[in-house]
């Protein structure tokens, strides 16, 4: 490791684009049909997406306060370390590298490859195209945080434009109408509550990703102001985009038609513009997946960098380029790992392990706000963003995360067991690294 410092070059616009880019991938073009399989009226379908948006906003409020309390590189890793114990933070980073981040990036890279081949007719394999995308974005991010953020912001604006165009085309030429009644598809009962809960799992997953913006807090000019504002504005922007997409899907296809197709965005565009419309949405999905990859390569390596700086990972991963001020080794580590997973073809299996593990970390991080409030309430609150409605809104978010974890374990016990096993496997690895850190403490920041 060296004494170079991260360069604080990012502002509110960058933060907002990073938040939105971490949420919007290819899922919104596909997931509406999954929800329609579980609840069957426009009111319930749109209501579940609105409920997921409210949950995401509650999370954004919590992370915004955490960001003003601990505005340094690593974000969520740092919150878990300071609230609980370095072991909790390490296990979060361990799972991020092995499962949640790299597995998701590999899957999205292969999705990009499929659509890229469909658009261009390029004859290379999915693995080769996915690898080129991952390694190309890795190289761009090694040039500096400004280069990585500019590419990410540009791609986010393109995919927001693609979503807006899909909504406009569907509304103008897709036909159909939203049927207000019936409101419910069955009597009020535990069965209805169970269906809504099952529909919330893919919705909550589709809204995930805003928390990764906290990883680059150390490279924001004023993280207390910029990150808190970016979190709230970015999540609100995505909620509006998601509701618009689902409204047009329900309007053009109807609940039954939406449930019957696995490619709802393509079905809407095909209904409006024919085969040409389906080709245009393929371009939009390709851009969206590439933007999601760009955001992941920009943000997550800062966690591995923070782990190395704590002496809990290879010291070289904590090295910053003196020229660009970015953790080049950490960026390359993630890019290469995601590439290997993409080429191995195991990404779909890895994704099955993500949901339960992801929402355990969400719940623990949100609960850390109770810890910080109790520890630091005696201190002056100048410059702090305070989460609205705490402790009630924070408690609701934690309980909802617990409910999603339980629902996932019940519905997919085998996959959840594998994910939890990977999580628990981080404990002996932490003990190994922590002993090394005690023997050879990392150099202090200058």
FINU-548809 format. One record per residue (C-alpha): z, x, y; residue in one letter. Coordinates in nm, 2 decimals. Layout:
BEGIN
{{Z; X; Y}; "A"},
...
***
This chain:
BEGIN
{{0.00; 0.00; 0.00}; "X"},
{{-0.05; 0.10; 0.36}; "X"},
{{0.09; 0.01; 0.70}; "X"},
{{-0.21; -0.18; 0.83}; "X"},
{{-0.14; -0.53; 0.96}; "X"},
{{-0.33; -0.86; 0.92}; "X"},
{{-0.53; -0.94; 1.23}; "X"},
{{-0.44; -1.26; 1.40}; "X"},
{{-0.79; -1.40; 1.49}; "X"},
{{-0.78; -1.76; 1.38}; "X"},
{{-0.72; -2.07; 1.60}; "X"},
{{-0.67; -2.45; 1.57}; "X"},
{{-1.04; -2.52; 1.49}; "X"},
{{-1.03; -2.25; 1.21}; "X"},
{{-0.71; -2.40; 1.07}; "X"},
{{-0.86; -2.76; 1.08}; "X"},
{{-1.17; -2.65; 0.90}; "X"},
{{-0.97; -2.45; 0.64}; "X"},
{{-0.75; -2.76; 0.57}; "X"},
{{-1.06; -2.98; 0.53}; "X"},
{{-1.25; -2.72; 0.33}; "X"},
{{-0.96; -2.69; 0.09}; "X"},
{{-0.97; -3.06; 0.01}; "X"},
{{-1.33; -3.16; 0.01}; "X"},
{{-1.52; -3.03; -0.29}; "X"},
{{-1.75; -3.22; -0.53}; "X"},
{{-1.47; -3.46; -0.64}; "X"},
{{-1.53; -3.72; -0.37}; "X"},
{{-1.89; -3.76; -0.48}; "X"},
{{-1.77; -3.84; -0.84}; "X"},
{{-1.41; -3.95; -0.84}; "X"},
{{-1.46; -4.30; -0.70}; "X"},
{{-1.59; -4.42; -1.04}; "X"},
{{-1.27; -4.30; -1.21}; "X"},
{{-1.06; -4.51; -0.98}; "X"},
{{-1.28; -4.81; -1.03}; "X"},
{{-1.23; -4.78; -1.41}; "X"},
{{-0.86; -4.84; -1.36}; "X"},
{{-0.84; -5.10; -1.08}; "X"},
{{-1.12; -5.35; -1.03}; "X"},
{{-1.12; -5.51; -0.69}; "X"},
{{-1.23; -5.37; -0.35}; "X"},
{{-0.88; -5.42; -0.21}; "X"},
{{-0.72; -5.22; -0.49}; "X"},
{{-0.99; -4.95; -0.50}; "X"},
{{-0.97; -4.89; -0.12}; "X"},
{{-0.59; -4.94; -0.12}; "X"},
{{-0.54; -4.66; -0.38}; "X"},
{{-0.75; -4.42; -0.17}; "X"},
{{-0.56; -4.52; 0.14}; "X"},
{{-0.23; -4.47; -0.04}; "X"},
{{-0.34; -4.13; -0.15}; "X"},
{{-0.43; -4.05; 0.21}; "X"},
{{-0.08; -4.15; 0.32}; "X"},
{{0.07; -3.93; 0.06}; "X"},
{{-0.15; -3.64; 0.18}; "X"},
{{-0.04; -3.70; 0.54}; "X"},
{{0.32; -3.69; 0.44}; "X"},
{{0.26; -3.36; 0.27}; "X"},
{{0.08; -3.23; 0.58}; "X"},
{{0.38; -3.32; 0.80}; "X"},
{{0.61; -3.13; 0.56}; "X"},
{{0.39; -2.82; 0.54}; "X"},
{{0.34; -2.83; 0.92}; "X"},
{{0.72; -2.80; 0.97}; "X"},
{{0.74; -2.53; 0.70}; "X"},
{{0.46; -2.34; 0.87}; "X"},
{{0.65; -2.33; 1.20}; "X"},
{{0.97; -2.21; 1.03}; "X"},
{{0.80; -1.94; 0.83}; "X"},
{{0.47; -1.85; 1.00}; "X"},
{{0.37; -1.55; 0.79}; "X"},
{{0.11; -1.46; 0.52}; "X"},
{{0.15; -1.62; 0.19}; "X"},
{{0.25; -1.97; 0.30}; "X"},
{{0.37; -2.18; 0.01}; "X"},
{{0.46; -1.86; -0.18}; "X"},
{{0.69; -1.76; 0.11}; "X"},
{{0.85; -2.11; 0.14}; "X"},
{{0.94; -2.11; -0.23}; "X"},
{{1.08; -1.75; -0.21}; "X"},
{{1.30; -1.81; 0.09}; "X"},
{{1.42; -2.16; -0.02}; "X"},
{{1.50; -2.08; -0.39}; "X"},
{{1.45; -1.74; -0.54}; "X"},
{{1.17; -1.48; -0.57}; "X"},
{{1.12; -1.58; -0.94}; "X"},
{{1.01; -1.93; -0.83}; "X"},
{{0.77; -1.79; -0.58}; "X"},
{{0.63; -1.54; -0.84}; "X"},
{{0.57; -1.81; -1.10}; "X"},
{{0.38; -2.01; -0.84}; "X"},
{{0.16; -1.72; -0.77}; "X"},
{{0.12; -1.64; -1.14}; "X"},
{{0.00; -2.00; -1.21}; "X"},
{{-0.22; -1.99; -0.90}; "X"},
{{-0.40; -1.68; -1.03}; "X"},
{{-0.43; -1.78; -1.40}; "X"},
{{-0.48; -2.16; -1.38}; "X"},
{{-0.49; -2.36; -1.06}; "X"},
{{-0.70; -2.15; -0.82}; "X"},
{{-0.93; -1.94; -1.03}; "X"},
{{-0.99; -2.21; -1.30}; "X"},
{{-1.08; -2.46; -1.03}; "X"},
{{-1.30; -2.21; -0.85}; "X"},
{{-1.49; -2.13; -1.18}; "X"},
{{-1.55; -2.50; -1.25}; "X"},
{{-1.67; -2.56; -0.89}; "X"},
{{-1.90; -2.25; -0.91}; "X"},
{{-2.06; -2.38; -1.22}; "X"},
{{-2.10; -2.73; -1.06}; "X"},
{{-2.27; -2.56; -0.76}; "X"},
{{-2.50; -2.37; -1.01}; "X"},
{{-2.61; -2.70; -1.18}; "X"},
{{-2.70; -2.86; -0.85}; "X"},
{{-2.86; -2.55; -0.71}; "X"},
{{-3.09; -2.54; -1.02}; "X"},
{{-3.17; -2.91; -0.98}; "X"},
{{-3.27; -2.86; -0.61}; "X"},
{{-3.46; -2.53; -0.64}; "X"},
{{-3.59; -2.53; -1.00}; "X"},
{{-3.45; -2.18; -1.03}; "X"},
{{-3.45; -2.08; -1.40}; "X"},
{{-3.14; -1.86; -1.41}; "X"},
{{-2.84; -1.97; -1.62}; "X"},
{{-2.55; -2.16; -1.47}; "X"},
{{-2.32; -1.86; -1.53}; "X"},
{{-2.55; -1.62; -1.35}; "X"},
{{-2.58; -1.84; -1.04}; "X"},
{{-2.21; -1.92; -1.04}; "X"},
{{-2.13; -1.54; -1.06}; "X"},
{{-2.37; -1.47; -0.77}; "X"},
{{-2.21; -1.73; -0.55}; "X"},
{{-1.85; -1.61; -0.63}; "X"},
{{-1.93; -1.24; -0.58}; "X"},
{{-2.14; -1.31; -0.27}; "X"},
{{-1.86; -1.50; -0.10}; "X"},
{{-1.61; -1.24; -0.21}; "X"},
{{-1.82; -0.97; -0.04}; "X"},
{{-1.84; -1.17; 0.28}; "X"},
{{-1.46; -1.22; 0.29}; "X"},
{{-1.41; -0.85; 0.24}; "X"},
{{-1.58; -0.80; 0.58}; "X"},
{{-1.29; -0.96; 0.76}; "X"},
{{-1.10; -1.29; 0.82}; "X"},
{{-1.34; -1.38; 1.11}; "X"},
{{-1.65; -1.34; 0.89}; "X"},
{{-1.49; -1.55; 0.61}; "X"},
{{-1.36; -1.82; 0.84}; "X"},
{{-1.70; -1.85; 1.02}; "X"},
{{-1.88; -1.90; 0.69}; "X"},
{{-1.61; -2.15; 0.57}; "X"},
{{-1.63; -2.35; 0.90}; "X"},
{{-2.00; -2.36; 0.90}; "X"},
{{-2.01; -2.49; 0.54}; "X"},
{{-1.73; -2.75; 0.62}; "X"},
{{-1.94; -2.89; 0.91}; "X"},
{{-2.24; -2.91; 0.68}; "X"},
{{-2.06; -3.10; 0.41}; "X"},
{{-1.90; -3.33; 0.66}; "X"},
{{-2.25; -3.40; 0.79}; "X"},
{{-2.37; -3.47; 0.44}; "X"},
{{-2.09; -3.72; 0.37}; "X"},
{{-2.15; -3.89; 0.71}; "X"},
{{-2.52; -3.91; 0.63}; "X"},
{{-2.45; -4.06; 0.29}; "X"},
{{-2.23; -4.33; 0.45}; "X"},
{{-2.48; -4.41; 0.72}; "X"},
{{-2.77; -4.44; 0.48}; "X"},
{{-2.57; -4.65; 0.24}; "X"},
{{-2.46; -4.89; 0.52}; "X"},
{{-2.81; -4.92; 0.67}; "X"},
{{-3.03; -4.94; 0.36}; "X"},
{{-2.81; -4.97; 0.05}; "X"},
{{-2.76; -5.34; 0.08}; "X"},
{{-2.46; -5.52; -0.09}; "X"},
{{-2.14; -5.66; 0.06}; "X"},
{{-1.77; -5.61; 0.01}; "X"},
{{-1.61; -5.91; -0.16}; "X"},
{{-1.27; -5.98; -0.01}; "X"},
{{-1.15; -6.20; -0.30}; "X"},
{{-1.00; -6.17; -0.55}; "X"},
{{-0.75; -5.93; -0.40}; "X"},
{{-0.59; -5.84; -0.73}; "X"},
{{-0.75; -5.80; -1.08}; "X"},
{{-0.44; -5.92; -1.27}; "X"},
{{-0.10; -6.08; -1.19}; "X"},
{{0.16; -5.88; -1.02}; "X"},
{{0.33; -5.70; -1.32}; "X"},
{{0.42; -5.37; -1.47}; "X"},
{{0.07; -5.36; -1.60}; "X"},
{{-0.07; -5.37; -1.25}; "X"},
{{0.18; -5.10; -1.13}; "X"},
{{0.07; -4.88; -1.43}; "X"},
{{-0.29; -4.92; -1.34}; "X"},
{{-0.23; -4.83; -0.98}; "X"},
{{-0.03; -4.53; -1.09}; "X"},
{{-0.30; -4.42; -1.33}; "X"},
{{-0.56; -4.45; -1.05}; "X"},
{{-0.34; -4.24; -0.82}; "X"},
{{-0.37; -3.93; -1.04}; "X"},
{{-0.74; -3.86; -0.97}; "X"},
{{-0.69; -3.97; -0.61}; "X"},
{{-0.40; -3.73; -0.56}; "X"},
{{-0.60; -3.45; -0.72}; "X"},
{{-0.90; -3.53; -0.49}; "X"},
{{-0.67; -3.50; -0.18}; "X"},
{{-0.51; -3.17; -0.29}; "X"},
{{-0.59; -2.84; -0.13}; "X"},
{{-0.46; -2.88; 0.22}; "X"},
{{-0.16; -2.66; 0.14}; "X"},
{{-0.38; -2.36; 0.09}; "X"},
{{-0.43; -2.33; 0.46}; "X"},
{{-0.07; -2.20; 0.48}; "X"},
{{-0.17; -1.89; 0.29}; "X"},
{{-0.36; -1.75; 0.60}; "X"},
{{-0.07; -1.81; 0.85}; "X"},
{{-0.04; -1.44; 0.90}; "X"},
{{-0.39; -1.42; 1.04}; "X"},
{{-0.36; -1.71; 1.30}; "X"},
{{-0.31; -1.63; 1.66}; "X"},
{{-0.02; -1.88; 1.70}; "X"},
{{0.06; -2.01; 1.35}; "X"},
{{0.35; -2.23; 1.47}; "X"},
{{0.11; -2.43; 1.69}; "X"},
{{-0.23; -2.38; 1.52}; "X"},
{{-0.14; -2.43; 1.16}; "X"},
{{0.08; -2.74; 1.22}; "X"},
{{-0.20; -2.90; 1.43}; "X"},
{{-0.47; -2.80; 1.19}; "X"},
{{-0.28; -2.95; 0.89}; "X"},
{{-0.24; -3.29; 1.05}; "X"},
{{-0.59; -3.31; 1.21}; "X"},
{{-0.76; -3.18; 0.89}; "X"},
{{-0.59; -3.42; 0.65}; "X"},
{{-0.65; -3.71; 0.89}; "X"},
{{-1.02; -3.62; 0.91}; "X"},
{{-1.05; -3.61; 0.53}; "X"},
{{-0.87; -3.94; 0.49}; "X"},
{{-1.13; -4.10; 0.72}; "X"},
{{-1.42; -3.94; 0.53}; "X"},
{{-1.28; -4.04; 0.19}; "X"},
{{-1.22; -4.40; 0.29}; "X"},
{{-1.58; -4.42; 0.44}; "X"},
{{-1.73; -4.29; 0.11}; "X"},
{{-1.54; -4.54; -0.10}; "X"},
{{-1.61; -4.83; 0.13}; "X"},
{{-1.99; -4.76; 0.11}; "X"},
{{-1.97; -4.72; -0.28}; "X"},
{{-1.79; -5.05; -0.32}; "X"},
{{-2.03; -5.22; -0.07}; "X"},
{{-2.35; -5.10; -0.23}; "X"},
{{-2.25; -5.08; -0.60}; "X"},
{{-1.97; -5.34; -0.63}; "X"},
{{-1.65; -5.26; -0.83}; "X"},
{{-1.82; -5.32; -1.17}; "X"},
{{-2.13; -5.11; -1.07}; "X"},
{{-1.91; -4.83; -0.94}; "X"},
{{-1.71; -4.82; -1.26}; "X"},
{{-2.03; -4.82; -1.47}; "X"},
{{-2.18; -4.50; -1.31}; "X"},
{{-2.05; -4.14; -1.34}; "X"},
{{-2.25; -4.04; -1.03}; "X"},
{{-2.16; -4.29; -0.76}; "X"},
{{-2.29; -4.09; -0.47}; "X"},
{{-2.63; -4.04; -0.63}; "X"},
{{-2.63; -4.41; -0.72}; "X"},
{{-2.57; -4.51; -0.36}; "X"},
{{-2.84; -4.28; -0.23}; "X"},
{{-3.09; -4.39; -0.50}; "X"},
{{-3.02; -4.76; -0.41}; "X"},
{{-3.09; -4.68; -0.05}; "X"},
{{-3.38; -4.43; -0.06}; "X"},
{{-3.49; -4.41; -0.42}; "X"},
{{-3.54; -4.07; -0.60}; "X"},
{{-3.56; -3.89; -0.27}; "X"},
{{-3.21; -4.01; -0.18}; "X"},
{{-3.07; -3.87; -0.51}; "X"},
{{-3.22; -3.53; -0.43}; "X"},
{{-3.07; -3.53; -0.08}; "X"},
{{-2.72; -3.60; -0.22}; "X"},
{{-2.77; -3.32; -0.47}; "X"},
{{-2.81; -3.09; -0.17}; "X"},
{{-2.50; -3.23; -0.01}; "X"},
{{-2.29; -3.17; -0.33}; "X"},
{{-2.42; -2.81; -0.36}; "X"},
{{-2.32; -2.74; 0.00}; "X"},
{{-1.98; -2.91; -0.06}; "X"},
{{-1.90; -2.70; -0.37}; "X"},
{{-2.01; -2.38; -0.20}; "X"},
{{-1.78; -2.46; 0.10}; "X"},
{{-1.49; -2.52; -0.14}; "X"},
{{-1.55; -2.18; -0.30}; "X"},
{{-1.56; -2.02; 0.04}; "X"},
{{-1.22; -2.17; 0.14}; "X"},
{{-1.06; -2.06; -0.19}; "X"},
{{-1.18; -1.70; -0.16}; "X"},
{{-1.06; -1.69; 0.20}; "X"},
{{-0.71; -1.83; 0.14}; "X"},
{{-0.56; -1.76; -0.20}; "X"},
{{-0.58; -1.38; -0.21}; "X"},
{{-0.31; -1.38; 0.07}; "X"},
{{-0.06; -1.50; -0.19}; "X"},
{{-0.13; -1.21; -0.43}; "X"},
{{-0.11; -0.98; -0.13}; "X"},
{{0.23; -1.12; -0.04}; "X"},
{{0.35; -1.08; -0.40}; "X"},
{{0.24; -0.72; -0.40}; "X"},
{{0.42; -0.66; -0.07}; "X"},
{{0.74; -0.79; -0.24}; "X"},
{{0.69; -0.55; -0.53}; "X"},
{{0.61; -0.83; -0.77}; "X"},
{{0.25; -0.73; -0.84}; "X"},
{{0.03; -0.42; -0.85}; "X"},
{{0.09; -0.23; -0.53}; "X"},
{{-0.28; -0.18; -0.47}; "X"},
{{-0.32; -0.56; -0.43}; "X"},
{{-0.10; -0.53; -0.12}; "X"},
{{-0.34; -0.28; 0.04}; "X"},
{{-0.51; -0.39; 0.37}; "X"},
{{-0.83; -0.25; 0.48}; "X"},
{{-0.76; -0.04; 0.80}; "X"},
{{-1.10; -0.15; 0.93}; "X"},
{{-1.10; -0.52; 0.87}; "X"},
{{-0.72; -0.59; 0.82}; "X"},
{{-0.78; -0.81; 0.51}; "X"},
{{-0.64; -0.76; 0.15}; "X"},
{{-0.97; -0.64; 0.00}; "X"},
{{-0.82; -0.56; -0.35}; "X"},
{{-0.66; -0.91; -0.37}; "X"},
{{-0.99; -1.07; -0.26}; "X"},
{{-1.19; -0.88; -0.52}; "X"},
{{-0.93; -0.95; -0.79}; "X"},
{{-0.96; -1.32; -0.74}; "X"},
{{-1.34; -1.32; -0.72}; "X"},
{{-1.38; -1.11; -1.04}; "X"},
{{-1.12; -1.33; -1.23}; "X"},
{{-1.30; -1.65; -1.13}; "X"},
{{-1.63; -1.50; -1.23}; "X"},
{{-1.50; -1.40; -1.57}; "X"},
{{-1.37; -1.75; -1.63}; "X"},
{{-1.70; -1.90; -1.51}; "X"},
{{-1.89; -1.68; -1.76}; "X"},
{{-1.65; -1.75; -2.04}; "X"},
{{-1.72; -2.13; -2.02}; "X"},
{{-1.34; -2.20; -2.05}; "X"},
{{-1.31; -2.35; -1.70}; "X"},
{{-1.31; -2.71; -1.81}; "X"},
{{-1.03; -2.65; -2.05}; "X"},
{{-0.83; -2.47; -1.79}; "X"},
{{-0.87; -2.75; -1.54}; "X"},
{{-0.71; -2.99; -1.79}; "X"},
{{-0.39; -2.79; -1.74}; "X"},
{{-0.38; -2.81; -1.36}; "X"},
{{-0.25; -3.14; -1.25}; "X"},
{{0.11; -3.14; -1.39}; "X"},
{{0.16; -2.78; -1.28}; "X"},
{{0.01; -2.83; -0.94}; "X"},
{{0.24; -3.12; -0.86}; "X"},
{{0.55; -2.95; -0.98}; "X"},
{{0.48; -2.68; -0.71}; "X"},
{{0.41; -2.95; -0.45}; "X"},
{{0.74; -3.13; -0.52}; "X"},
{{0.94; -2.80; -0.52}; "X"},
{{0.78; -2.69; -0.19}; "X"},
{{0.84; -3.02; -0.02}; "X"},
{{1.20; -3.02; -0.14}; "X"},
{{1.24; -2.68; 0.02}; "X"},
{{1.24; -2.86; 0.36}; "X"},
{{1.59; -3.00; 0.27}; "X"},
{{1.71; -2.65; 0.20}; "X"},
{{1.57; -2.51; 0.53}; "X"},
{{1.71; -2.80; 0.73}; "X"},
{{2.05; -2.75; 0.58}; "X"},
{{2.05; -2.38; 0.63}; "X"},
{{1.90; -2.37; 0.98}; "X"},
{{1.99; -2.69; 1.15}; "X"},
{{2.26; -2.51; 1.35}; "X"},
{{1.99; -2.28; 1.49}; "X"},
{{1.79; -2.38; 1.80}; "X"},
{{1.48; -2.59; 1.72}; "X"},
{{1.26; -2.46; 2.00}; "X"},
{{0.90; -2.43; 1.90}; "X"},
{{0.95; -2.61; 1.57}; "X"},
{{0.73; -2.90; 1.46}; "X"},
{{0.96; -3.15; 1.29}; "X"},
{{0.82; -3.37; 1.01}; "X"},
{{0.83; -3.73; 1.12}; "X"},
{{1.07; -3.96; 0.92}; "X"},
{{1.25; -3.68; 0.74}; "X"},
{{1.45; -3.70; 0.51}; "X"},
{{1.30; -4.04; 0.40}; "X"},
{{0.93; -3.94; 0.41}; "X"},
{{1.00; -3.60; 0.25}; "X"},
{{1.21; -3.77; -0.02}; "X"},
{{0.92; -4.02; -0.09}; "X"},
{{0.67; -3.73; -0.12}; "X"},
{{0.90; -3.55; -0.37}; "X"},
{{0.95; -3.86; -0.58}; "X"},
{{0.58; -3.94; -0.58}; "X"},
{{0.50; -3.58; -0.70}; "X"},
{{0.76; -3.63; -0.98}; "X"},
{{0.60; -3.96; -1.07}; "X"},
{{0.25; -3.80; -1.09}; "X"},
{{0.39; -3.52; -1.31}; "X"},
{{0.55; -3.77; -1.55}; "X"},
{{0.24; -3.99; -1.55}; "X"},
{{0.03; -3.68; -1.64}; "X"},
{{0.26; -3.56; -1.91}; "X"},
{{0.26; -3.91; -2.07}; "X"},
{{-0.11; -3.96; -2.05}; "X"},
{{-0.21; -3.60; -2.15}; "X"},
{{0.09; -3.44; -2.34}; "X"},
{{-0.11; -3.17; -2.51}; "X"},
{{-0.28; -3.04; -2.19}; "X"},
{{0.05; -3.07; -1.99}; "X"},
{{0.23; -2.87; -2.26}; "X"},
{{-0.02; -2.59; -2.23}; "X"},
{{0.01; -2.59; -1.85}; "X"},
{{0.39; -2.58; -1.87}; "X"},
{{0.38; -2.30; -2.13}; "X"},
{{0.16; -2.09; -1.90}; "X"},
{{0.41; -2.16; -1.62}; "X"},
{{0.71; -2.06; -1.84}; "X"},
{{0.53; -1.75; -1.96}; "X"},
{{0.56; -1.62; -1.60}; "X"},
{{0.94; -1.58; -1.64}; "X"},
{{0.93; -1.27; -1.86}; "X"},
{{0.65; -1.13; -1.65}; "X"},
{{0.87; -1.18; -1.34}; "X"},
{{1.16; -1.00; -1.51}; "X"},
{{0.93; -0.70; -1.58}; "X"},
{{0.80; -0.68; -1.23}; "X"},
{{1.13; -0.73; -1.06}; "X"},
{{1.29; -0.44; -1.26}; "X"},
{{1.00; -0.22; -1.14}; "X"},
{{1.06; -0.34; -0.78}; "X"},
{{1.42; -0.25; -0.80}; "X"},
{{1.34; 0.10; -0.92}; "X"},
{{1.06; 0.15; -0.67}; "X"},
{{1.11; -0.08; -0.37}; "X"},
{{0.79; -0.14; -0.17}; "X"},
{{0.76; 0.02; 0.17}; "X"},
{{0.91; -0.17; 0.46}; "X"},
{{0.67; -0.33; 0.71}; "X"},
{{0.64; -0.14; 1.03}; "X"},
***
